[in-house]
């Protein structure tokens, strides 16, 4: 059973009553002094990640016929079951790091629902940590040069009108712009999903920039980054022509619009990017791979400036803590744009 099927089968409302009650209680804020609750301080995205691992555990117990809905979550844990859980995950083809993640998520789920219990042994079912037991073989990733990704995105937009139907024309342009923004700045999928006109996407005299609140960013630091000037006319066209055509009679501020007029969900963005990249490169990958692409490209093309990638991606804690560091991020974006423009000219001159 795939992750999507498990998510549907073990949606929160289908959890055992005792699990739902404990999860709800400990993810609801209590008294800060007398009743602090770990789960209440976590972001929704973090809670969902923990729940994902816990759903895998529930599914494992159920398929083994040992899921007793009357037994509290922590009481269902045994070393033997945890060992079998690890073997089952490997049997299903999960990568080593995925298995490590599932055990970490299960341990955190117990930290939420059984805060007074000793949870240290969960990730050490045989007395040795799951992390140490597994070889942690990394899968080979297809990481295209970010210049290739950016040029391909521009081609998608410029060739959109050649598509046979209006729907395909609109979607091709939308996806091209989305991929161009990912190629240039590689913000995480949650942030890209949140982009709306006049809020996260801001038009200035110099072009466009993205502005994200701290609660929209994984590092919980405010993030402001300019977009390449070469994208300005493409964004203008999308906002004036393409987006209204996709909206139809619908009314909302979300930048990314699906056919039918509704906002494109994070899952929809993931699907569109994966489908487009699979068609272009033979293997599909989502928005997060674009972060790898920028980091790799900068490392290869600008080895003398290792701070550019960190500044551009906003992955250094210092980058967004104060105005000096935000200025460094802008400088990193400008340096990166110069690199891209120089290489664009070189590529076109050689064609």
Long-range contacts (C-beta under 8 A, 24 or more apart in sequence): 1-59, 3-52, 3-56, 6-55, 6-56, 6-59, 7-52, 7-55, 9-59, 10-55, 10-58, 10-59, 12-51, 15-58, 16-58, 16-67, 16-69, 16-70, 17-69, 18-69, 18-70, 18-71, 18-72, 18-73, 19-58, 19-73, 19-113, 22-72, 22-73, 22-112, 22-113, 22-114, 23-51, 23-112, 23-113, 26-112, 26-113, 26-115, 27-112, 37-112, 37-115, 38-111, 38-112, 38-115, 39-111, 39-112, 39-113, 43-215, 45-190, 45-218, 49-105, 50-105, 50-108, 50-109, 50-112, 51-109, 52-105, 53-101, 53-102, 53-103, 53-104, 53-105, 53-106, 53-108, 53-109, 54-105, 54-106, 54-109, 56-89, 56-102, 56-105, 57-85, 57-102, 57-106, 57-109, 60-84, 60-85, 60-88, 72-113, 72-114, 73-109, 73-110, 73-113, 73-114, 74-110, 74-113, 74-114, 74-117, 77-110, 77-122, 79-121, 79-125, 79-126, 82-122, 82-125, 83-125, 83-126, 86-125, 86-130, 86-133, 95-137, 95-139, 96-134, 96-135, 96-136, 96-137, 97-136, 97-138, 99-130, 99-134, 100-130, 100-131, 100-134, 100-136, 103-130, 141-285, 141-289, 141-292, 142-281, 142-283, 142-285, 142-289, 143-289, 143-292, 143-293, 143-296, 144-281, 144-293, 145-293, 145-296, 145-297, 145-300, 146-183, 146-184, 146-290, 146-293, 146-294, 146-296, 146-297, 146-340, 147-297, 147-340, 147-343, 147-344, 147-347, 149-179, 149-182, 149-183, 149-290, 149-293, 150-180, 150-183, 150-184, 150-340, 150-344, 151-344, 151-347, 152-179, 152-280, 153-177, 153-178, 153-179, 153-180, 153-182, 153-183, 154-180, 154-234, 156-276, 157-234, 166-245, 167-259, 170-242, 170-245, 170-246, 170-259, 171-259, 171-272, 173-237, 173-238, 173-242, 174-238, 174-242, 174-243, 174-246, 174-256, 174-257, 174-264, 175-272, 175-273, 175-276, 176-234, 177-231, 177-234, 177-235, 177-238, 177-242, 178-256, 178-269, 178-272, 178-273, 179-273, 179-276, 180-231, 180-234, 181-227, 181-231, 182-273, 182-287, 182-290, 183-290, 183-293, 183-294, 184-227, 184-228, 184-231, 184-336, 184-337, 184-340, 185-210, 185-225, 185-227, 185-312, 185-333, 186-287, 186-290, 186-291, 186-293, 186-294, 186-312, 186-313, 187-212, 187-223, 187-225, 188-217, 188-218, 188-287, 188-288, 188-291, 189-266, 189-269, 189-270, 189-286, 189-287, 189-288, 190-216, 190-218, 190-266, 191-216, 191-217, 191-223, 192-256, 192-269, 192-287, 193-256, 193-264, 193-265, 193-266, 193-269, 195-254, 195-255, 195-256, 196-253, 196-254, 196-255, 197-239, 197-253, 197-255, 198-253, 199-253, 200-255, 201-235, 201-255, 207-231, 207-232, 208-232, 208-235, 217-314, 217-320, 219-314, 219-315, 219-317, 219-320, 221-314, 221-317, 221-319, 221-320, 221-321, 222-320, 222-326, 223-314, 223-320, 224-320, 224-326, 224-329, 224-330, 225-312, 225-314, 225-329, 225-330, 225-333, 226-330, 226-333, 226-334, 228-337, 228-340, 229-337, 230-337, 230-341, 294-336, 298-336, 298-339, 301-339, 301-343, 302-335, 302-339, 305-335, 307-332, 308-332, 308-335, 308-336, 312-336
